[in-house]
Amino acid sequence: MTKDSRDEMTASEVAMRKFLKQLGVTAHQELAAALAQAVADGKLLSGAEVAVTARVEVADLQFTHDVTANLVVPE
């Protein structure tokens, strides 16, 4: 993203991008730690698939959005 395009973003767009970045970074960190701990505890085997669902809720809008996928447990 260029500086000009960042400068043209509305406050709403900036807030949305910050939220989504924080969501992605923190979810990645927490999931990676949980998966590593599950492997260490013998609850999951490396290379196994595990189903995941992420939900974003905006109570004021009565809005929910779910994203589901299968993750591969790391080594």
ZATINU-525976 format. One record per residue (C-alpha): residue number from 0; residue in one letter; x, y, z. Coordinates in nm, 2 decimals. Each point is the difference from the previous one (the first is absolute). Layout:
N
  seq  type       X       Y       Z
  NUM     A       X       Y       Z
...
end
This chain:
75
  seq  type       X       Y       Z
    0     M    0.00    0.00    0.00
    1     T    0.14    0.34   -0.10
    2     K    0.02    0.30    0.23
    3     D   -0.26    0.18   -0.21
    4     S   -0.25   -0.28    0.03
    5     R    0.05   -0.01    0.37
    6     D   -0.05    0.37    0.03
    7     E   -0.33   -0.03   -0.20
    8     M   -0.15   -0.25    0.24
    9     T   -0.29    0.10    0.22
   10     A    0.01   -0.04    0.37
   11     S   -0.25   -0.29   -0.04
   12     E    0.24   -0.18   -0.24
   13     V    0.30    0.06    0.22
   14     A   -0.19   -0.14    0.31
   15     M   -0.12   -0.30   -0.20
   16     R    0.35   -0.08   -0.13
   17     K    0.15    0.03    0.35
   18     F   -0.27   -0.23    0.15
   19     L    0.05   -0.26   -0.28
   20     K    0.38    0.02    0.04
   21     Q   -0.03   -0.05    0.38
   22     L   -0.25   -0.28   -0.05
   23     G    0.23   -0.18   -0.24
   24     V    0.32    0.04    0.19
   25     T   -0.14   -0.09    0.34
   26     A   -0.21   -0.29   -0.13
   27     H    0.31   -0.14   -0.18
   28     Q    0.21    0.02    0.32
   29     E   -0.26   -0.15    0.22
   30     L   -0.08   -0.28   -0.25
   31     A    0.37   -0.08   -0.05
   32     A    0.05   -0.02    0.38
   33     A   -0.31   -0.22    0.05
   34     L    0.10   -0.24   -0.27
   35     A    0.36   -0.03    0.12
   36     Q   -0.12   -0.07    0.35
   37     A   -0.25   -0.26   -0.12
   38     V    0.29   -0.17   -0.19
   39     A    0.22    0.02    0.31
   40     D   -0.28   -0.15    0.22
   41     G   -0.06   -0.28   -0.25
   42     K   -0.35    0.12   -0.08
   43     L    0.07    0.05   -0.37
   44     L    0.25   -0.15   -0.24
   45     S    0.21    0.21   -0.23
   46     G   -0.15    0.01   -0.35
   47     A   -0.35   -0.08    0.12
   48     E   -0.29    0.22   -0.11
   49     V   -0.21    0.19    0.25
   50     A   -0.32    0.19   -0.08
   51     V   -0.01    0.37    0.10
   52     T   -0.27    0.26    0.00
   53     A    0.05    0.37    0.06
   54     R   -0.29    0.23    0.08
   55     V   -0.02    0.37   -0.02
   56     E   -0.29    0.16    0.18
   57     V   -0.12    0.36    0.01
   58     A   -0.27    0.01    0.26
   59     D   -0.13    0.34   -0.08
   60     L   -0.07   -0.11   -0.36
   61     Q   -0.12   -0.35    0.10
   62     F    0.26   -0.12   -0.25
   63     T    0.21   -0.32    0.00
   64     H    0.23   -0.14   -0.26
   65     D    0.16   -0.35    0.03
   66     V    0.30   -0.12   -0.19
   67     T    0.08   -0.38    0.02
   68     A    0.29   -0.19   -0.13
   69     N    0.23   -0.30    0.08
   70     L    0.34    0.07    0.14
   71     V    0.30   -0.23   -0.02
   72     V    0.17   -0.06    0.33
   73     P    0.36    0.12   -0.02
   74     E    0.30   -0.21    0.09
end
